[in-house]
Amino acid sequence: ARAAAAVRSAAGGRPEDKCFLDLTSRYGDRDPGIFAPYFLNLMEFEPGQGIFLGPNEPHSYLGGEILECMASSDNVVRAGLTPKFCDVETLLSMLTYRTGRHEIVHLTPEANPFYEVPVSDFALRRVHDAMSRGLPGIALVLSGEMHLTDQHRSGRFPAGSALFIPAGAAVEMRGEGEIYFCETGPAFRRGG
């Protein structure tokens, strides 16, 4: 609380200061997370923008709605900004300590655009036109409706629907609205 009072009295008009003051008004002076804007990159995104964070890079979401895709991992280490257990020694040994801002990732200009990321573990694609998939993945209907057809049946899935598509399933999906498909596997390539 004393540190928060000192920072509050020195706060100016920087985005980090505004974020600190907003977090303090929401969570109080005793929450350690209120100081995060001063040691993490504070970034704001427009709808449709994304970011890629590599392994061992801490992150936090302060507001809004996001889709987060992660590679397979059993490694979740908290940075102490919640009341949950934090293994400080492991955290300090694993962080990359990379500085600087991250590049904003945009959707590619294709019929079914995707976010280009520097890994082949997963890909997030926005569904517009009819698209056939054979890789396993999860379809999420944020708004509108998704039409899915396989060799046995077809169906419509409204906003709020989430579907797992198993590997090898011969499905065709198309959407009217905001629909995303996150697929796994190293076979993903641009235009695939």
C-alpha positions as CSV (number, residue, x, y, z in Angstrom):
1,A,0.0,0.0,0.0
2,R,2.9,2.4,0.7
3,A,4.5,1.6,-2.6
4,A,1.2,2.2,-4.4
5,A,0.8,5.6,-2.6
6,A,4.3,6.6,-3.7
7,V,3.7,5.6,-7.3
8,R,0.2,7.3,-7.4
9,S,1.7,10.6,-6.2
10,A,4.4,10.4,-9.0
11,A,2.0,9.2,-11.7
12,G,1.7,11.4,-14.8
13,G,0.0,11.0,-18.2
14,R,2.0,8.0,-19.5
15,P,-0.1,5.0,-20.6
16,E,1.6,2.9,-17.8
17,D,0.5,5.5,-15.2
18,K,-3.1,5.5,-16.5
19,C,-3.2,1.7,-16.4
20,F,-1.7,1.7,-12.9
21,L,-4.4,4.1,-11.7
22,D,-7.1,2.1,-13.4
23,L,-5.9,-1.2,-11.8
24,T,-5.6,0.5,-8.4
25,S,-9.2,1.8,-8.6
26,R,-10.4,-1.7,-9.5
27,Y,-8.3,-3.9,-7.3
28,G,-7.0,-1.7,-4.5
29,D,-3.6,-0.8,-3.1
30,R,-2.6,-4.2,-1.8
31,D,-2.8,-6.2,-5.1
32,P,0.7,-6.7,-6.5
33,G,-0.7,-6.9,-10.0
34,I,-1.2,-3.2,-10.1
35,F,2.5,-2.7,-10.7
36,A,2.6,-5.0,-13.8
37,P,2.3,-2.0,-16.3
38,Y,5.8,-0.9,-15.2
39,F,7.6,-4.2,-15.8
40,L,5.6,-5.8,-18.7
41,N,5.1,-4.3,-22.1
42,L,1.7,-2.5,-22.1
43,M,0.0,-3.1,-25.4
44,E,-3.4,-2.3,-26.8
45,F,-4.9,-4.2,-29.7
46,E,-7.5,-3.4,-32.3
47,P,-10.1,-6.1,-33.2
48,G,-8.4,-8.7,-35.3
49,Q,-4.9,-8.0,-34.2
50,G,-2.7,-10.6,-32.5
51,I,0.6,-11.3,-30.9
52,F,3.0,-14.2,-30.6
53,L,4.7,-14.9,-27.3
54,G,7.4,-17.6,-27.3
55,P,8.0,-20.0,-24.4
56,N,9.0,-18.6,-21.0
57,E,7.6,-15.1,-21.7
58,P,5.2,-13.8,-19.0
59,H,1.9,-12.3,-20.1
60,S,-1.3,-11.0,-18.6
61,Y,-4.6,-9.8,-20.0
62,L,-6.1,-6.7,-18.4
63,G,-9.3,-6.3,-20.3
64,G,-11.2,-7.2,-23.4
65,E,-11.8,-10.5,-25.1
66,I,-9.0,-12.7,-26.6
67,L,-8.5,-16.1,-28.2
68,E,-5.3,-17.7,-26.8
69,C,-3.7,-20.7,-28.5
70,M,-0.9,-22.6,-26.8
71,A,1.5,-25.3,-27.9
72,S,1.2,-28.5,-25.9
73,S,3.0,-28.0,-22.5
74,D,3.0,-29.0,-18.9
75,N,4.8,-25.9,-17.9
76,V,2.7,-23.2,-16.4
77,V,4.5,-21.1,-13.8
78,R,2.8,-18.1,-12.2
79,A,4.6,-14.8,-11.8
80,G,3.1,-14.0,-8.4
81,L,0.4,-11.7,-9.6
82,T,-2.3,-13.9,-8.2
83,P,-2.8,-15.6,-4.8
84,K,-2.0,-19.0,-6.4
85,F,1.3,-20.8,-5.7
86,C,4.4,-19.3,-7.3
87,D,7.6,-21.2,-7.6
88,V,10.0,-18.2,-7.6
89,E,13.2,-20.2,-8.2
90,T,11.7,-21.9,-11.2
91,L,10.2,-18.7,-12.5
92,L,13.6,-16.8,-12.3
93,S,15.5,-19.7,-14.0
94,M,13.1,-20.0,-17.0
95,L,12.3,-16.5,-18.0
96,T,13.9,-15.2,-21.3
97,Y,14.4,-11.7,-20.0
98,R,13.9,-10.4,-23.5
99,T,13.2,-6.7,-23.7
100,G,11.4,-4.6,-26.2
101,R,8.0,-4.6,-27.7
102,H,6.4,-7.6,-29.5
103,E,5.3,-7.3,-33.1
104,I,1.6,-7.2,-33.7
105,V,0.5,-10.1,-35.9
106,H,-2.3,-9.5,-38.5
107,L,-4.5,-11.9,-40.5
108,T,-3.1,-12.9,-43.9
109,P,-5.0,-11.5,-46.9
110,E,-6.6,-14.8,-48.0
111,A,-10.1,-16.2,-48.4
112,N,-9.7,-18.0,-45.0
113,P,-6.9,-15.8,-43.4
114,F,-4.7,-17.0,-40.6
115,Y,-2.2,-15.5,-38.2
116,E,1.4,-16.2,-39.3
117,V,3.4,-17.3,-36.3
118,P,7.0,-18.6,-36.2
119,V,6.0,-22.1,-35.0
120,S,4.3,-25.1,-36.6
121,D,2.6,-26.4,-33.4
122,F,-0.7,-24.6,-34.2
123,A,-2.3,-22.1,-36.4
124,L,-5.4,-19.9,-35.9
125,R,-7.5,-19.3,-39.0
126,R,-10.6,-17.2,-39.5
127,V,-13.3,-19.1,-41.4
128,H,-15.1,-17.2,-44.2
129,D,-15.3,-19.3,-47.4
130,A,-15.8,-23.1,-47.5
131,M,-12.8,-24.8,-46.1
132,S,-11.9,-28.5,-45.8
133,R,-9.7,-29.7,-43.0
134,G,-8.0,-33.0,-42.1
135,L,-6.0,-31.8,-39.1
136,P,-7.3,-31.9,-35.5
137,G,-8.6,-28.6,-34.2
138,I,-11.2,-26.6,-32.4
139,A,-13.8,-24.4,-34.1
140,L,-15.2,-21.5,-32.1
141,V,-18.2,-19.4,-33.3
142,L,-17.9,-15.9,-31.8
143,S,-20.8,-14.4,-33.7
144,G,-23.0,-15.5,-36.6
145,E,-23.3,-19.1,-37.5
146,M,-21.0,-21.9,-38.7
147,H,-22.1,-24.6,-41.2
148,L,-20.3,-27.9,-40.9
149,T,-20.6,-30.8,-43.3
150,D,-19.0,-34.2,-43.1
151,Q,-19.6,-37.5,-45.0
152,H,-22.5,-38.4,-42.7
153,R,-24.3,-35.2,-41.8
154,S,-24.4,-31.5,-41.8
155,G,-25.2,-29.0,-39.1
156,R,-25.5,-25.3,-38.1
157,F,-23.7,-24.0,-35.0
158,P,-24.7,-20.6,-33.5
159,A,-22.6,-18.0,-31.7
160,G,-21.1,-19.5,-28.6
161,S,-20.5,-22.9,-30.1
162,A,-17.2,-24.7,-29.7
163,L,-16.5,-28.0,-31.6
164,F,-13.6,-30.4,-31.6
165,I,-12.7,-31.7,-35.0
166,P,-10.7,-35.0,-34.8
167,A,-7.7,-35.8,-37.0
168,G,-8.6,-37.3,-40.3
169,A,-12.3,-36.1,-40.1
170,A,-13.2,-35.1,-43.6
171,V,-15.2,-31.9,-42.8
172,E,-16.1,-28.8,-44.7
173,M,-16.9,-25.7,-42.7
174,R,-17.9,-22.2,-43.7
175,G,-19.1,-19.3,-41.7
176,E,-21.3,-16.3,-41.6
177,G,-19.9,-14.1,-38.8
178,E,-16.8,-14.3,-36.7
179,I,-15.6,-17.9,-36.7
180,Y,-12.1,-19.2,-35.9
181,F,-10.5,-22.6,-36.3
182,C,-7.3,-23.5,-34.3
183,E,-5.6,-26.5,-35.8
184,T,-2.6,-28.4,-34.6
185,G,0.2,-30.3,-36.3
186,P,3.4,-29.6,-38.1
187,A,1.7,-30.1,-41.5
188,F,0.2,-26.6,-41.4
189,R,1.5,-24.4,-44.2
190,R,0.4,-21.1,-45.8
191,G,-2.6,-21.6,-48.1
192,G,-3.3,-25.1,-46.6
